[in-house]
Amino acid sequence: MTTLEDIARVHTGWIIWRSDIGRWWATRRGAVDLEAIRMGCAMTLDADDPEALAAALDAQAELIAALAADPAAG
């Protein structure tokens, strides 16, 4: 099972928490520019469980890496 600490250790640029009703959340520690948001970057993510949140965070990391590799894309 994935824990909050597991997610936080891998995704250091995000603040990770679990809400009182059991949803899993992550919000970025820094800002995201408007072009990155238009390309699909999010400031805050939520998920039903830690595995889904980790997957969403992985997808965000891949998106940021792709935008950094191809600045013309954003």
C-alpha positions as CSV (number, residue, x, y, z in Angstrom):
1,M,0.0,0.0,0.0
2,T,1.2,3.5,-0.9
3,T,1.5,5.9,2.1
4,L,1.4,9.6,2.3
5,E,5.1,9.5,3.2
6,D,5.9,7.4,0.1
7,I,4.2,10.0,-2.2
8,A,5.7,13.0,-0.4
9,R,9.2,11.4,-0.7
10,V,8.9,11.0,-4.4
11,H,7.0,14.2,-5.2
12,T,8.9,16.8,-3.2
13,G,7.5,19.8,-5.2
14,W,4.0,19.0,-3.8
15,I,2.3,19.3,-0.5
16,I,0.4,16.0,0.1
17,W,-2.5,15.4,2.5
18,R,-5.6,13.3,3.1
19,S,-8.8,15.1,3.9
20,D,-11.2,14.3,6.8
21,I,-13.5,12.5,4.4
22,G,-10.7,10.4,3.0
23,R,-9.8,12.1,-0.3
24,W,-6.2,12.4,-1.2
25,W,-4.9,15.8,-2.3
26,A,-1.7,17.4,-3.6
27,T,-0.9,21.0,-4.3
28,R,2.2,22.4,-5.9
29,R,4.7,24.3,-3.7
30,G,5.4,26.7,-6.5
31,A,3.5,28.6,-9.2
32,V,2.6,27.2,-12.6
33,D,2.5,29.7,-15.5
34,L,-0.6,30.2,-17.6
35,E,0.9,28.4,-20.6
36,A,1.7,25.3,-18.5
37,I,-1.9,25.3,-17.2
38,R,-3.2,25.5,-20.7
39,M,-1.1,22.4,-21.6
40,G,-2.6,20.5,-18.7
41,C,-0.5,21.3,-15.6
42,A,-2.5,21.5,-12.4
43,M,-1.9,23.5,-9.2
44,T,-4.0,21.0,-7.2
45,L,-4.9,17.4,-7.7
46,D,-7.2,15.0,-5.8
47,A,-7.9,11.3,-6.0
48,D,-9.9,8.5,-4.3
49,D,-6.8,6.7,-3.0
50,P,-3.0,7.1,-2.7
51,E,-2.2,5.0,-5.7
52,A,-4.4,7.2,-8.0
53,L,-2.9,10.3,-6.5
54,A,0.6,9.0,-7.1
55,A,-0.3,8.2,-10.7
56,A,-1.7,11.7,-11.3
57,L,1.5,13.2,-9.8
58,D,3.6,11.0,-12.1
59,A,1.5,12.2,-15.1
60,Q,2.1,15.8,-14.0
61,A,5.9,15.2,-13.8
62,E,5.9,13.7,-17.3
63,L,4.0,16.7,-18.6
64,I,6.4,19.1,-17.0
65,A,9.4,17.2,-18.4
66,A,7.8,17.2,-21.9
67,L,7.2,20.9,-21.8
68,A,10.8,21.5,-20.6
69,A,12.2,19.4,-23.4
70,D,10.1,21.2,-26.0
71,P,9.5,24.8,-25.0
72,A,7.8,25.4,-28.3
73,A,5.0,23.1,-27.2
74,G,3.9,25.5,-24.5
